[in-house]
Amino acid sequence: MPLNLAQKNAWSLARTLMTIVVVFRINGSKFGVAEAKEYDGDPSSIVREYDPFLR
């Protein structure tokens, strides 16, 4: 999915689940979203973390 859509989905998911969510690069210009505790990929692929408790 495009970055802007991934960011919107990540923030919405973080607020709904009240957990940290990460946006990560999949391949070139594609991005994915997952709970931080479930993400087991390369840490250098993480673009941004969304923490609902910091806002």
PEBELZI-V764043 format. One record per residue. N is the residue number from 1. NEAR is the number of other ideal C-beta (glycine too) atoms within 8 Angstrom. Layout:
BEGIN
N,NEAR
N,NEAR
END
This chain:
BEGIN
1,8
2,8
3,9
4,6
5,8
6,14
7,10
8,8
9,10
10,14
11,10
12,8
13,12
14,14
15,8
16,6
17,8
18,7
19,9
20,11
21,15
22,15
23,15
24,13
25,8
26,7
27,5
28,4
29,6
30,9
31,13
32,9
33,12
34,9
35,11
36,10
37,6
38,6
39,10
40,3
41,6
42,4
43,5
44,4
45,9
46,10
47,10
48,8
49,9
50,12
51,8
52,10
53,5
54,4
55,4
END
